[in-house]
Amino acid sequence: MNRFAHVTGWGMAAPDRVLTNDDLAKMVDTNDEWILSRTGISERRIAEPGESTATLAVDAALRALESTDINAKDIDLIIVATSTPEYIFPSTACIVQDKIGASRAGAFDISAACTGFIYAVNMAAQAIRTGSIENALVIGAETLSRFTNWEDRDTCVLFGDGAGAFVLQSSDQPGGVLTCVMRSDGSGESLLSLPAGGSKLPASHETVDKKQHTIQMNGREVFRFATRVMASATREAVSLASWELDDVTWVIPHQANMRIIEAAARGLRMPIEKFVINLSRYGNTSTASIPIATCEALESGRIQDGDHLVLVGFGAGLTWGALTLEWVLPERKISRAARRRRAILVFLARVRSFVRRLRRKIEGLIWGTSSNDPI
C-alpha cells in the first residue's frame, strides 16, 4: 500500500505587540516610506518578556492539533525549525513535547535558517512515507527580535517574531507532500550570520561590545542570491512533481522582502497574484513565515481542496529549497470527546497567554513602564 503524507492541521501564533515603521523611526534614522519602498514591510510583531520561541511554538502547535482527529499523545515526531532556539541545548522541540503532552514523540530541532521549515516538513513526510511514523508535528518558530541590533537600520526594520505549525498524517489517499528540493552553499556563510554565542566565539565582553550576538547581513549579496534561487528551486520541485508552472495554484514564499518575491515572480513568469504574501504585517519571521502565510491563506479560504502549492524559501547557510504539496484533506471523523480535549488544551494555552500579558501590564504599572513602548 502506498503511503502519503498529508497536512491535516495547521496553526499559528504571533505576539500581540506590534512595532510599526513609525515606531522604528523614533529609534533609528529611517521612516515609513523608506522601509516600505525597500522591503514591503509596514509592521512586525515583537515578543514581550515572558514570551519566547518555545511559548510561541507551543501555542501554534496546540492550534494545529485543535482541528485534527488526533491528540498530542498520538504524535510520533516533533521537529522545530528555528534560528533562535530557547537554548543551545536542550532542543526547543523537547520543550514543546513536554508542554503539549506528546509523551510518545521523539523531538529535535533543525537549523537551516529561513529554509528550515521546508527541510523539516520534507523530513517528516519522508518518515511517514517509509512507514516509520504515522503522525508528525512540524513547527517553525522564531524570536528574532532578541537577536536584532536595534541601532542598525539595515537589519532592524526587517525582522519579527512568530510561529506556525503543521500536523502531518499518514494516509493511503494520494496527494499531500509530493516532492522537495533541498540545497546549500556554505561558501556564503558570512553573508548572513549570528557570529557569536557558539563554540568559535563564545560570549565575552568583546563579543558583546562588538554586537556579535546580533544578526549580521550583507543585504546586497543576499538579495542577489535569493532572487536567483527562489525561481530555480521552484522550477526544480515543480518538474519533479511532473507539474507545469501553469499547474501551480499558489506559491507560498519565504516572506523576506517584497522585491525578492516580485523578482521571483518575474523569473518564473508567473503573476504576482499567485503568490501568497503577508509580509507587510509580520516582516521576516524566518522559519515561521511560510507556515504563518499558509495558515492565513487557509483561514481566508484562498486555499481550496485539490490546489497545487509550492512552498519556497532561502536563508543563511546559505540554504534554499522548495516543496510541492497537493492540498487534499483526508476524510476524518472527530469524536466529541476528542474535540473537548483539544478545546481544553487550547483554552488553557490561551489562559496562560492572557496571564502573561496581564502580569506584564501590572509590572508596567508598578515600575512605570508601558508594554506598548518601542524596544
Number of C-alpha atoms within 10 A of each C-alpha: 5 11 19 23 29 28 28 24 23 29 26 29 22 25 20 13 16 19 21 18 21 16 17 22 15 11 16 15 10 17 15 17 14 11 21 17 12 11 20 21 27 21 25 26 23 24 22 18 11 11 15 22 25 25 23 26 32 28 26 29 31 29 24 25 26 24 18 21 18 21 17 22 13 16 24 20 23 26 28 33 34 31 24 24 23 18 10 10 9 12 18 28 29 20 17 26 25 13 16 19 15 21 14 13 23 15 22 18 23 19 19 23 24 32 33 30 35 29 25 24 28 23 16 25 28 19 18 24 20 12 12 10 18 21 26 29 30 32 35 37 37 34 30 26 23 17 18 21 18 17 12 15 16 16 17 19 29 24 24 29 29 32 34 34 35 27 26 27 27 23 21 13 15 15 21 26 26 21 20 27 20 18 16 16 11 10 9 16 13 15 18 19 20 19 18 19 16 11 7 8 13 13 14 12 9 11 16 13 9 11 17 20 22 23 21 20 16 13 13 9 12 18 15 11 18 22 20 14 21 26 21 17 24 25 18 17 23 27 14 15 16 12 14 11 15 9 12 18 18 20 24 25 26 31 30 26 20 20 15 22 23 16 18 23 20 14 15 15 12 16 10 16 10 14 19 22 22 21 24 17 17 27 26 28 31 33 34 32 33 28 28 28 21 28 20 18 18 13 11 9 9 13 19 13 10 14 15 21 24 26 26 27 33 32 24 26 22 24 23 28 27 31 28 28 23 21 19 19 17 18 10 10 9 12 11 9 9 17 17 12 14 22 17 13 20 21 13 13 20 14 12 14 19 12 12 15 19 12 14 18 16 14 14 14 12 9 9 8 13 13 16 13 10 15 12
